Amino acid sequence: MAVVNAVKLILLVWTFTSFCEGSDESCTVLSCADVTGTVHQELTLTCSISCTKEANCCITLYKFKDGRDENATVISKKNFPNEDCKQEMNATCIYTPCAKMTAKFTFFFQAKCDMKTTEFIVNITEPDTYATKGVRGLSSTSGPKVCIVGGGPAGFYTAQQLLKAQQDASVDIYERLPVPFGLVRFGVAPDHPEVKNVINTFTQTAHHERCNFHGNVNVGKDVTIDELRQAYHAVVLDSADDHVFQDLDLGILLVEREGAVSPSSLHLNPASFKIVIEGEVVMKSIKDLPKAMCLLFGLTYALHLSYPKPMKNTFQFIQQSYGAEGNRSMGIPGEDLAGVFPAKDFVGWYNGLPRNKEMHPDLACETAVILGQGNVALDVARILLAPLDVLKELREMVNLPNTRADMLPTDFEGIAEALKDMPRPRKRLTELMMKAVKEGGDDKAEKCWGFRFFRSPVEVLAGAGGKRATGIRLALNKLKGSGENARAEPTGQLEDVDCGLIISSIGYKSIPIDPAVPFDLRKAIVPNEMGRVQDTAGLYCSGWVKRGPTGVIATTMNDSFDTARILIQDMDAGKLDMSVSKPGAQAITALLQKRGVRTVLFQQWEKINAEEEKRGKSLGKPREKLLDVDEMLKIAWS
């Protein structure tokens, strides 16, 4: 936590003062080499440190800064633990200049016996022929510059269509993670390798000479939507990212109920509140805002946390800290108990999404309940049921080894008569289920699966300790009406099911990415007309943030192609001002550099990819995904 680092720094400074006080003689020798380079080319800054006076003069910290004053940006910083005693070293830092300059940089180091700052010269010139040097990562064409927020399938499909239809356009894709491909990498089930093959198409797009990928950039935090709009002719929103609080130092997270209409009314009828400290939810199931506020301030005091500057206006801080979970809330008692997981997080866990790596679902329990019967629910069911080498789709679940179907015949009464009027895909799936009902299965099978219809969750039941889910209470329903007007109504009967694992698969949803972007909280989308963001010229959207979390990869492809076509139509019709030259990635790279944000280009992602494949090969599988973002960055920048 940041507070720990602050305490360490105070102790180190105090130690130095007591050790060297009253002495004018320096304990160390420090030297840095001047460097020369060209714009947008990586170079290495190097300084040497050597202790000369005290045998136990351990180096504890060093940092490079791009100037001499206190507000200069720290380019690189490294701390050394007390047990790692280094008395001399060469300190290095990778730096990518974004502008021509001749400037003095500073190097600061601290040891147990000394601290010192020195200066060195960085001389950066323009490259002779920028376009011919093969530099990737920056928009270099003079035509339209388009930025896409989100490196998932919608983002890549939009880029693909733009590059194909607009021969002079350049496209930059910004992604929060160091790795591309979004839900294709982190959402598609492992037994669908043919779906993941679309990554080959996305890779071709990323290698296009007019397309550049910029990973490790958190839009909304590292750079704002308004800043992107100033740098590009058009900005397309693809990201449906649901964890804008991940970089929040302190905050209150609201879990909204279904049907919340506007942000101003969210606090009146929430499902619950959560407290976020340094990007992690530390308390949940808090039922009212005043209690959440008291707990937040109490934790700030008890943990000796620094008081964030944005909290100088408390009410402004609370308003900006409101967020809504990217998983739809069931809105029932007990859903925050241990053992209850949103399907999105469970899928992220088994697919190697870094933020879900610490999940520990209890897979040893006898019964798991999945709420929902959509594609994601079926993916989860197959993962839970099948051996690692036999993962199949629904049509194959009836043939999974050592597994049988367990259906309730009463749930299928009257279905045979309705089959003739069903669309062909639904008819085939229904016939498959009816076949499973009729044939049953091997009673000796150790595992079973089944669908339960006409049921709604009412309450998650806790065990003796009151902390872990041990069952779920369901309301039994009946249909009222017919055809498209049919609705499920409760009968008043309840049913309790014992289980040790509950996975809620009732839908995902997007959340606001930036205050500059309009957002419909009820529909959980950016309000748009065919991809044009409402009342915001030059801003577009595609994917889930455009239409909601529905459909499959092919749906996303068609949707993204439509957005790209609309954008190009607006260019041709003069709705976008193409007469003004835009700097594109060059301006954004300069901003990110100044803010200490280092991007991951597609060529650097390919280093991560190669390492994952190498590790997977040693284990006899296609890849072993890296789960730690810091490790990803270390490999990407090696």
C-alpha positions as CSV (number, residue, x, y, z in Angstrom):
1,M,0.0,0.0,0.0
2,A,1.1,3.6,-0.6
3,V,1.2,4.2,3.1
4,V,3.9,1.6,3.6
5,N,6.1,3.2,1.1
6,A,5.7,6.6,2.7
7,V,6.7,5.1,6.1
8,K,9.8,3.5,4.6
9,L,10.8,6.8,3.0
10,I,10.6,8.7,6.4
11,L,12.7,6.0,8.1
12,L,15.4,6.1,5.4
13,V,15.7,9.9,5.5
14,W,15.9,9.9,9.3
15,T,18.6,7.2,9.2
16,F,20.7,9.3,6.8
17,T,20.4,12.4,8.9
18,S,21.6,10.7,12.1
19,F,24.4,9.0,10.4
20,C,26.0,11.9,8.4
21,E,25.0,14.9,10.4
22,G,27.9,17.3,10.9
23,S,30.0,15.9,8.0
24,D,30.7,17.8,4.8
25,E,32.5,14.9,3.2
26,S,30.4,12.9,0.7
27,C,30.1,9.2,1.2
28,T,29.7,8.4,-2.5
29,V,30.8,9.2,-6.1
30,L,28.0,9.7,-8.6
31,S,28.3,10.2,-12.4
32,C,25.8,10.1,-15.3
33,A,26.6,10.0,-19.0
34,D,25.1,12.5,-21.4
35,V,23.0,10.9,-24.1
36,T,21.9,11.8,-27.6
37,G,19.0,10.3,-29.6
38,T,16.1,11.0,-32.0
39,V,12.4,11.6,-31.4
40,H,10.3,8.5,-30.7
41,Q,13.4,6.2,-30.5
42,E,14.1,4.4,-27.2
43,L,17.4,5.2,-25.6
44,T,19.0,4.2,-22.3
45,L,19.9,6.7,-19.5
46,T,22.8,5.4,-17.4
47,C,24.3,6.6,-14.1
48,S,26.9,5.0,-11.8
49,I,26.9,5.0,-8.0
50,S,29.9,4.0,-5.9
51,C,30.2,4.2,-2.1
52,T,33.7,5.2,-0.9
53,K,33.4,5.9,2.9
54,E,31.3,3.5,4.8
55,A,31.4,-0.3,4.4
56,N,27.7,-0.5,5.2
57,C,26.5,2.3,3.0
58,C,23.7,0.5,1.4
59,I,21.9,2.1,-1.6
60,T,18.2,2.3,-0.9
61,L,16.6,4.3,-3.7
62,Y,17.3,6.0,-7.0
63,K,15.2,7.9,-9.6
64,F,15.5,9.6,-12.9
65,K,13.6,12.9,-13.6
66,D,13.1,14.8,-16.8
67,G,14.0,18.2,-15.3
68,R,15.5,19.9,-12.3
69,D,12.6,21.4,-10.3
70,E,10.4,19.6,-7.8
71,N,7.5,19.2,-10.4
72,A,9.7,17.4,-12.9
73,T,8.2,14.1,-14.1
74,V,9.8,11.0,-12.5
75,I,10.7,8.8,-15.5
76,S,12.0,5.8,-13.4
77,K,12.2,5.0,-9.7
78,K,13.5,2.0,-7.9
79,N,13.6,1.1,-4.2
80,F,15.8,-1.5,-2.6
81,P,14.8,-3.6,0.5
82,N,17.0,-3.3,3.6
83,E,18.3,-6.8,3.2
84,D,19.4,-6.1,-0.4
85,C,22.6,-4.1,0.3
86,K,24.2,-2.7,-2.8
87,Q,27.2,-0.4,-2.4
88,E,27.8,0.3,-6.1
89,M,25.8,-0.2,-9.3
90,N,25.0,1.1,-12.7
91,A,21.4,2.5,-12.7
92,T,19.6,2.5,-16.0
93,C,16.3,3.8,-17.4
94,I,14.6,3.3,-20.8
95,Y,13.3,6.6,-22.1
96,T,11.4,7.4,-25.3
97,P,11.6,11.1,-26.2
98,C,8.5,12.5,-27.8
99,A,9.9,15.9,-28.9
100,K,13.1,17.6,-30.1
101,M,15.1,19.0,-27.1
102,T,18.3,19.7,-25.4
103,A,17.6,19.6,-21.7
104,K,19.1,18.9,-18.3
105,F,17.8,15.7,-16.7
106,T,18.4,14.9,-13.0
107,F,19.4,11.7,-11.2
108,F,18.8,11.3,-7.5
109,F,19.9,8.5,-5.2
110,Q,19.7,7.8,-1.5
111,A,21.8,5.6,0.6
112,K,22.1,4.9,4.4
113,C,25.1,7.2,4.5
114,D,24.4,9.8,1.8
115,M,22.0,11.3,-0.7
116,K,22.9,13.2,-3.8
117,T,21.5,14.7,-7.0
118,T,23.4,15.2,-10.3
119,E,22.5,16.5,-13.7
120,F,23.2,15.3,-17.3
121,I,22.3,16.4,-20.8
122,V,19.8,14.8,-23.0
123,N,20.0,15.9,-26.6
124,I,17.2,14.8,-28.9
125,T,17.0,15.6,-32.7
126,E,14.4,15.0,-35.3
127,P,15.0,11.8,-37.4
128,D,16.1,12.4,-41.0
129,T,13.4,10.4,-42.6
130,Y,10.8,9.5,-40.1
131,A,8.5,7.6,-42.4
132,T,11.2,5.3,-43.8
133,K,12.6,4.2,-40.5
134,G,9.9,1.7,-39.8
135,V,8.9,3.4,-36.5
136,R,5.6,1.9,-35.3
137,G,3.4,3.2,-32.6
138,L,2.6,6.7,-34.0
139,S,0.2,7.9,-36.6
140,S,2.3,9.2,-39.5
141,T,-0.2,9.7,-42.4
142,S,-1.6,13.1,-43.3
143,G,-5.1,11.8,-43.7
144,P,-7.9,11.3,-41.2
145,K,-6.7,10.2,-37.8
146,V,-9.1,7.9,-35.8
147,C,-8.7,6.7,-32.3
148,I,-10.4,3.5,-30.9
149,V,-10.8,3.1,-27.2
150,G,-10.7,-0.6,-26.4
151,G,-8.6,-3.4,-27.9
152,G,-11.3,-6.1,-28.0
153,P,-13.1,-7.6,-31.0
154,A,-15.3,-4.5,-31.6
155,G,-12.2,-2.3,-31.6
156,F,-10.3,-4.5,-34.0
157,Y,-13.3,-5.0,-36.4
158,T,-13.9,-1.3,-36.5
159,A,-10.2,-0.7,-37.3
160,Q,-10.3,-3.4,-40.0
161,Q,-13.2,-1.8,-41.8
162,L,-11.8,1.8,-41.5
163,L,-8.4,0.8,-42.9
164,K,-10.1,-1.1,-45.8
165,A,-12.6,1.6,-46.8
166,Q,-10.5,4.8,-46.1
167,Q,-7.2,4.4,-47.8
168,D,-5.5,7.4,-46.2
169,A,-6.8,6.9,-42.7
170,S,-4.6,6.0,-39.7
171,V,-6.0,4.2,-36.7
172,D,-4.7,4.0,-33.1
173,I,-6.1,1.5,-30.7
174,Y,-5.8,2.2,-26.9
175,E,-6.2,-0.6,-24.5
176,R,-6.1,-0.6,-20.6
177,L,-4.3,-3.9,-20.4
178,P,-0.8,-4.6,-21.9
179,V,-2.5,-7.4,-24.0
180,P,-5.0,-7.1,-26.8
181,F,-8.1,-9.0,-28.0
182,G,-10.4,-8.4,-25.0
183,L,-13.2,-11.0,-24.7
184,V,-11.7,-13.2,-27.4
185,R,-8.7,-13.7,-25.1
186,F,-10.5,-13.5,-21.7
187,G,-14.2,-14.5,-22.5
188,V,-14.3,-17.3,-25.0
189,A,-14.4,-20.7,-23.5
190,P,-11.3,-22.9,-23.9
191,D,-13.2,-25.5,-25.8
192,H,-13.9,-22.9,-28.6
193,P,-10.5,-22.7,-30.2
194,E,-12.0,-22.1,-33.6
195,V,-13.6,-18.8,-32.3
196,K,-10.2,-17.7,-30.9
197,N,-8.8,-18.1,-34.4
198,V,-10.2,-14.7,-35.2
199,I,-7.1,-13.4,-33.3
200,N,-5.1,-14.2,-36.5
201,T,-7.3,-11.6,-38.4
202,F,-6.9,-9.1,-35.6
203,T,-3.1,-9.6,-35.7
204,Q,-3.1,-8.8,-39.4
205,T,-5.0,-5.6,-38.7
206,A,-2.5,-4.6,-35.9
207,H,0.4,-5.2,-38.4
208,H,-1.2,-2.9,-40.9
209,E,1.1,0.1,-41.7
210,R,-1.6,2.6,-40.8
211,C,-2.7,0.9,-37.6
212,N,-1.0,1.1,-34.2
213,F,-1.8,-0.6,-30.8
214,H,-1.1,1.2,-27.6
215,G,-1.6,-1.1,-24.6
216,N,-1.3,-0.2,-20.9
217,V,-3.3,3.1,-21.4
218,N,-6.2,3.6,-19.1
219,V,-8.5,6.0,-20.9
220,G,-10.4,8.1,-18.4
221,K,-7.4,8.1,-16.1
222,D,-4.2,8.3,-18.0
223,V,-5.8,10.4,-20.8
224,T,-9.3,11.9,-21.1
225,I,-11.8,11.5,-23.9
226,D,-11.6,15.3,-24.5
227,E,-7.8,15.1,-24.9
228,L,-8.3,12.3,-27.4
229,R,-11.0,14.3,-29.3
230,Q,-8.5,17.2,-29.6
231,A,-5.8,14.9,-31.0
232,Y,-8.0,12.9,-33.5
233,H,-10.7,13.6,-36.1
234,A,-12.9,10.9,-34.6
235,V,-12.9,8.8,-31.5
236,V,-14.7,5.4,-31.4
237,L,-15.6,3.9,-28.0
238,D,-15.4,0.1,-27.9
239,S,-14.5,-0.3,-24.2
240,A,-17.1,-1.9,-21.9
241,D,-14.6,-1.9,-19.1
242,D,-16.2,-2.2,-15.7
243,H,-13.4,-1.4,-13.4
244,V,-12.7,2.3,-13.5
245,F,-12.3,2.1,-9.7
246,Q,-9.3,-0.2,-10.1
247,D,-6.9,2.8,-9.8
248,L,-9.0,4.6,-7.1
249,D,-7.1,5.4,-3.9
250,L,-10.2,5.7,-1.8
251,G,-13.9,5.6,-2.8
252,I,-17.4,4.4,-2.3
253,L,-18.8,2.0,-4.9
254,L,-22.5,1.8,-5.4
255,V,-24.1,-1.4,-6.5
256,E,-27.2,-0.2,-8.3
257,R,-30.5,-1.9,-8.5
258,E,-32.0,-2.8,-11.9
259,G,-34.0,0.1,-13.3
260,A,-31.9,3.0,-11.8
261,V,-32.7,5.9,-14.1
262,S,-30.2,8.8,-13.3
263,P,-27.1,9.3,-11.3
264,S,-28.7,11.9,-9.1
265,S,-31.2,9.2,-7.8
266,L,-28.8,6.3,-7.4
267,H,-28.1,6.8,-3.7
268,L,-31.8,6.7,-2.9
269,N,-32.4,3.0,-3.6
270,P,-29.2,1.1,-3.9
271,A,-28.7,-2.7,-3.6
272,S,-25.7,-2.0,-1.4
273,F,-22.5,0.0,-1.1
274,K,-18.8,-1.1,-1.1
275,I,-15.6,0.6,0.1
276,V,-12.6,0.7,-2.3
277,I,-9.1,1.3,-1.0
278,E,-6.2,1.3,-3.5
279,G,-8.3,-0.4,-6.2
280,E,-9.5,-3.3,-4.0
281,V,-13.0,-3.8,-2.5
282,V,-12.3,-4.1,1.2
283,M,-15.8,-3.9,2.6
284,K,-19.2,-4.8,1.0
285,S,-22.9,-5.3,1.7
286,I,-23.1,-1.9,3.4
287,K,-26.8,-0.9,3.2
288,D,-26.7,2.9,3.4
289,L,-24.5,5.8,2.3
290,P,-24.0,7.5,5.8
291,K,-22.7,4.2,7.2
292,A,-20.4,3.8,4.2
293,M,-19.1,7.3,4.7
294,C,-18.4,6.7,8.4
295,L,-16.6,3.4,7.7
296,L,-14.6,5.1,4.9
297,F,-13.3,7.8,7.2
298,G,-12.7,5.4,10.0
299,L,-10.6,3.1,7.8
300,T,-8.7,6.2,6.5
301,Y,-7.8,7.1,10.1
302,A,-7.2,3.5,11.3
303,L,-4.9,2.6,8.5
304,H,-3.0,5.9,8.5
305,L,-3.9,6.5,4.8
306,S,-3.0,9.8,3.1
307,Y,-6.0,12.0,2.7
308,P,-6.5,12.3,-1.1
309,K,-6.5,15.8,-2.5
310,P,-9.8,15.3,-4.3
311,M,-11.4,14.9,-0.9
312,K,-10.9,18.5,0.0
313,N,-14.4,18.8,-1.3
314,T,-16.0,15.8,0.2
315,F,-19.3,15.9,-1.7
316,Q,-17.5,16.2,-5.0
317,F,-15.3,13.3,-4.1
318,I,-18.3,11.1,-3.3
319,Q,-20.1,12.0,-6.5
320,Q,-17.0,11.2,-8.7
321,S,-16.5,7.9,-6.8
322,Y,-19.9,6.5,-7.7
323,G,-19.5,3.5,-9.9
324,A,-21.8,0.6,-11.0
325,E,-20.6,-3.0,-11.1
326,G,-20.2,-4.4,-14.6
327,N,-22.3,-7.4,-13.6
328,R,-26.0,-7.1,-13.1
329,S,-27.1,-7.4,-9.5
330,M,-29.6,-10.0,-8.5
331,G,-30.9,-7.6,-5.9
332,I,-31.5,-10.4,-3.3
333,P,-30.3,-10.9,0.3
334,G,-27.1,-12.9,0.6
335,E,-25.7,-12.3,-2.9
336,D,-22.5,-10.9,-1.4
337,L,-21.8,-14.0,0.6
338,A,-18.6,-16.0,0.0
339,G,-19.2,-18.7,-2.6
340,V,-21.4,-16.4,-4.9
341,F,-19.7,-15.2,-8.0
342,P,-20.7,-13.2,-11.1
343,A,-20.3,-15.3,-14.2
344,K,-18.1,-12.6,-15.7
345,D,-15.6,-12.9,-12.9
346,F,-15.7,-16.7,-13.0
347,V,-15.1,-16.7,-16.7
348,G,-12.3,-14.2,-16.2
349,W,-10.8,-16.5,-13.6
350,Y,-10.6,-19.6,-15.7
351,N,-9.5,-17.6,-18.7
352,G,-6.6,-15.9,-17.0
353,L,-7.8,-12.3,-16.6
354,P,-5.3,-10.6,-14.3
355,R,-7.8,-8.9,-12.1
356,N,-9.5,-12.3,-11.3
357,K,-6.4,-14.2,-10.5
358,E,-7.0,-14.0,-6.7
359,M,-10.4,-15.7,-6.9
360,H,-10.7,-19.0,-5.0
361,P,-14.0,-20.7,-6.0
362,D,-14.7,-23.9,-4.0
363,L,-14.7,-26.5,-6.7
364,A,-14.9,-29.4,-4.2
365,C,-18.6,-28.8,-3.4
366,E,-21.1,-31.4,-4.5
367,T,-23.6,-29.0,-6.2
368,A,-23.2,-25.7,-8.1
369,V,-26.1,-23.5,-9.1
370,I,-25.9,-21.3,-12.2
371,L,-28.5,-18.6,-12.4
372,G,-29.3,-18.0,-16.1
373,Q,-29.3,-20.2,-19.2
374,G,-27.5,-18.2,-21.8
375,N,-24.3,-18.8,-23.7
376,V,-22.1,-17.8,-20.8
377,A,-24.0,-20.0,-18.4
378,L,-23.5,-23.0,-20.7
379,D,-19.8,-22.2,-21.0
380,V,-19.5,-22.2,-17.2
381,A,-21.5,-25.5,-16.9
382,R,-19.2,-27.2,-19.4
383,I,-16.1,-26.0,-17.6
384,L,-17.4,-27.3,-14.3
385,L,-18.5,-30.7,-15.7
386,A,-15.9,-31.8,-18.2
387,P,-12.5,-33.2,-17.8
388,L,-9.8,-30.9,-19.1
389,D,-9.4,-32.8,-22.3
390,V,-13.1,-33.1,-23.1
391,L,-14.7,-29.6,-23.3
392,K,-17.7,-29.4,-25.6
393,E,-20.8,-27.4,-26.5
394,L,-24.4,-27.9,-25.3
395,R,-25.1,-30.3,-28.1
396,E,-22.3,-32.6,-26.8
397,M,-23.0,-32.2,-23.1
398,V,-25.3,-35.2,-23.2
399,N,-22.3,-37.3,-24.3
400,L,-19.8,-36.0,-21.8
401,P,-18.0,-39.0,-20.0
402,N,-19.3,-40.0,-16.6
403,T,-22.1,-37.4,-16.9
404,R,-25.9,-37.7,-17.2
405,A,-28.7,-35.2,-17.8
406,D,-31.2,-34.5,-15.0
407,M,-34.3,-32.7,-16.2
408,L,-37.8,-32.3,-14.8
409,P,-40.4,-33.7,-17.3
410,T,-43.0,-31.2,-16.0
411,D,-40.9,-28.3,-17.3
412,F,-41.4,-29.6,-20.9
413,E,-45.1,-30.1,-20.8
414,G,-46.7,-28.7,-24.0
415,I,-43.4,-28.0,-25.7
416,A,-43.8,-30.7,-28.4
417,E,-46.9,-28.9,-29.8
418,A,-45.0,-25.6,-30.0
419,L,-42.0,-27.0,-31.8
420,K,-43.4,-26.5,-35.3
421,D,-43.5,-22.7,-34.9
422,M,-40.0,-22.3,-33.5
423,P,-37.1,-20.8,-35.5
424,R,-34.8,-23.6,-36.6
425,P,-31.9,-23.0,-34.2
426,R,-34.2,-22.9,-31.2
427,K,-36.1,-25.9,-32.4
428,R,-32.9,-28.0,-32.6
429,L,-31.8,-27.0,-29.1
430,T,-35.3,-27.7,-27.7
431,E,-35.3,-31.1,-29.4
432,L,-31.9,-31.9,-27.9
433,M,-33.2,-31.1,-24.4
434,M,-36.3,-33.1,-24.9
435,K,-34.2,-36.1,-26.0
436,A,-32.2,-35.8,-22.8
437,V,-35.4,-35.8,-20.8
438,K,-36.7,-38.9,-22.6
439,E,-33.4,-40.9,-22.5
440,G,-32.3,-39.8,-19.0
441,G,-28.8,-41.2,-18.6
442,D,-26.5,-43.6,-16.9
443,D,-27.6,-43.7,-13.2
444,K,-24.0,-44.7,-12.3
445,A,-22.6,-41.5,-13.7
446,E,-20.8,-39.4,-11.0
447,K,-21.8,-36.1,-12.4
448,C,-25.1,-34.7,-13.6
449,W,-26.4,-31.5,-15.1
450,G,-29.9,-30.1,-15.8
451,F,-32.0,-27.1,-16.6
452,R,-34.6,-25.8,-14.2
453,F,-37.2,-23.5,-15.6
454,F,-39.9,-21.3,-14.0
455,R,-37.7,-20.3,-11.1
456,S,-36.4,-17.0,-9.8
457,P,-33.8,-16.4,-7.1
458,V,-35.2,-15.0,-3.9
459,E,-32.4,-15.3,-1.3
460,V,-28.9,-16.8,-1.0
461,L,-28.9,-18.9,2.2
462,A,-25.9,-18.7,4.5
463,G,-24.3,-21.5,6.5
464,A,-23.9,-21.6,10.3
465,G,-21.3,-18.9,10.4
466,G,-23.3,-16.6,8.3
467,K,-20.5,-15.8,5.9
468,R,-20.6,-18.5,3.2
469,A,-23.4,-19.5,0.9
470,T,-24.7,-23.1,1.4
471,G,-27.9,-22.9,-0.6
472,I,-30.3,-20.7,-2.6
473,R,-34.1,-20.1,-2.2
474,L,-36.0,-20.0,-5.4
475,A,-39.6,-18.8,-6.2
476,L,-41.6,-21.1,-8.4
477,N,-43.3,-19.3,-11.3
478,K,-46.0,-19.9,-13.9
479,L,-46.6,-18.4,-17.3
480,K,-49.4,-15.9,-17.8
481,G,-50.5,-15.0,-21.3
482,S,-49.2,-16.5,-24.5
483,G,-46.7,-15.8,-27.3
484,E,-44.7,-12.6,-27.0
485,N,-47.0,-11.4,-24.3
486,A,-46.3,-14.4,-22.0
487,R,-44.9,-13.3,-18.6
488,A,-43.6,-15.3,-15.6
489,E,-45.5,-14.7,-12.4
490,P,-44.8,-16.2,-8.9
491,T,-47.0,-18.9,-7.6
492,G,-46.2,-18.2,-3.9
493,Q,-44.3,-21.5,-3.6
494,L,-40.7,-21.6,-2.7
495,E,-37.9,-24.2,-3.2
496,D,-34.6,-24.4,-1.4
497,V,-31.6,-26.0,-3.2
498,D,-28.4,-26.9,-1.2
499,C,-25.2,-25.9,-3.0
500,G,-21.7,-24.7,-2.3
501,L,-21.2,-22.6,-5.4
502,I,-23.5,-20.0,-7.0
503,I,-22.7,-18.3,-10.2
504,S,-24.9,-15.5,-11.4
505,S,-25.1,-15.4,-15.2
506,I,-27.9,-12.9,-15.7
507,G,-26.0,-10.4,-17.9
508,Y,-23.1,-7.9,-18.1
509,K,-23.3,-4.2,-18.5
510,S,-21.1,-1.3,-19.4
511,I,-20.5,1.6,-17.1
512,P,-19.5,5.3,-17.7
513,I,-15.9,5.7,-18.9
514,D,-15.5,9.5,-18.7
515,P,-17.7,12.4,-17.6
516,A,-17.4,13.8,-21.2
517,V,-19.3,10.8,-22.6
518,P,-23.1,10.7,-22.2
519,F,-24.4,7.5,-20.7
520,D,-27.8,5.8,-20.2
521,L,-27.7,4.2,-16.8
522,R,-30.9,2.3,-17.3
523,K,-29.9,0.7,-20.6
524,A,-26.2,0.6,-19.6
525,I,-25.1,2.0,-23.1
526,V,-23.8,5.2,-24.6
527,P,-26.9,6.7,-26.2
528,N,-26.3,6.7,-29.9
529,E,-27.9,6.7,-33.4
530,M,-26.3,4.0,-35.5
531,G,-23.1,4.4,-33.6
532,R,-23.0,8.2,-33.5
533,V,-22.9,9.3,-29.9
534,Q,-25.8,11.5,-29.0
535,D,-25.1,15.3,-29.2
536,T,-21.3,14.8,-29.4
537,A,-19.8,15.4,-32.9
538,G,-16.8,13.2,-33.7
539,L,-17.5,10.6,-31.0
540,Y,-18.8,7.1,-32.0
541,C,-19.3,3.8,-30.3
542,S,-19.4,0.1,-31.2
543,G,-19.8,-3.2,-29.5
544,W,-21.5,-3.7,-26.1
545,V,-21.2,-0.1,-25.2
546,K,-23.3,0.7,-28.3
547,R,-26.0,-2.1,-28.2
548,G,-25.6,-3.8,-24.8
549,P,-24.1,-7.2,-24.0
550,T,-25.9,-9.3,-26.5
551,G,-24.9,-11.5,-29.5
552,V,-21.8,-13.4,-30.4
553,I,-18.5,-12.5,-32.2
554,A,-20.3,-12.3,-35.6
555,T,-22.8,-9.9,-34.1
556,T,-20.0,-7.7,-32.9
557,M,-18.3,-7.8,-36.3
558,N,-21.4,-6.6,-38.2
559,D,-22.1,-4.0,-35.5
560,S,-18.5,-2.6,-35.7
561,F,-18.5,-2.6,-39.5
562,D,-21.7,-0.5,-39.4
563,T,-20.1,2.0,-37.0
564,A,-17.1,2.3,-39.3
565,R,-19.3,2.8,-42.4
566,I,-21.3,5.6,-40.5
567,L,-18.0,7.3,-39.6
568,I,-16.8,7.2,-43.2
569,Q,-20.1,8.6,-44.4
570,D,-19.8,11.5,-42.0
571,M,-16.3,12.2,-43.3
572,D,-17.6,12.2,-46.9
573,A,-20.6,14.3,-46.0
574,G,-18.5,17.0,-44.2
575,K,-20.0,16.3,-40.8
576,L,-16.4,16.0,-39.5
577,D,-13.9,18.8,-40.0
578,M,-11.2,17.2,-42.1
579,S,-9.6,20.5,-43.1
580,V,-7.8,20.7,-39.7
581,S,-4.6,18.6,-39.3
582,K,-4.6,16.5,-36.2
583,P,-1.5,15.3,-34.3
584,G,-3.0,11.9,-33.4
585,A,-0.7,9.6,-31.4
586,Q,2.2,12.0,-31.3
587,A,0.2,14.4,-29.1
588,I,-1.1,11.6,-26.9
589,T,2.3,9.9,-26.6
590,A,3.7,13.2,-25.4
591,L,1.0,13.6,-22.8
592,L,1.4,10.0,-21.5
593,Q,5.2,10.4,-21.4
594,K,4.8,13.5,-19.3
595,R,2.5,11.7,-16.9
596,G,4.9,8.8,-16.5
597,V,2.8,6.3,-18.5
598,R,4.7,3.9,-20.8
599,T,2.7,2.1,-23.5
600,V,3.0,-1.4,-24.8
601,L,3.1,-1.5,-28.6
602,F,1.9,-4.5,-30.6
603,Q,5.5,-5.7,-31.2
604,Q,6.0,-5.7,-27.5
605,W,2.8,-7.6,-26.9
606,E,4.2,-10.3,-29.2
607,K,7.0,-10.8,-26.7
608,I,4.4,-11.6,-24.1
609,N,2.7,-13.9,-26.6
610,A,5.9,-15.7,-27.3
611,E,6.6,-16.2,-23.6
612,E,3.1,-17.6,-22.9
613,E,3.5,-20.1,-25.8
614,K,6.9,-21.1,-24.6
615,R,5.6,-21.8,-21.1
616,G,2.6,-23.6,-22.5
617,K,4.8,-25.8,-24.6
618,S,6.7,-27.0,-21.6
619,L,3.4,-28.0,-20.0
620,G,2.0,-29.7,-23.1
621,K,-0.7,-27.1,-23.9
622,P,-1.0,-24.2,-26.4
623,R,-0.1,-21.5,-23.9
624,E,0.3,-20.7,-20.2
625,K,-1.2,-17.2,-19.7
626,L,0.6,-14.6,-17.6
627,L,-1.6,-13.4,-14.8
628,D,0.5,-10.6,-13.4
629,V,0.5,-7.3,-15.2
630,D,3.9,-6.3,-13.8
631,E,5.4,-9.5,-15.2
632,M,3.7,-8.8,-18.6
633,L,5.3,-5.3,-18.6
634,K,8.7,-6.5,-17.7
635,I,8.7,-9.0,-20.6
636,A,7.2,-6.5,-23.0
637,W,9.8,-3.9,-22.3
638,S,12.8,-6.3,-22.1
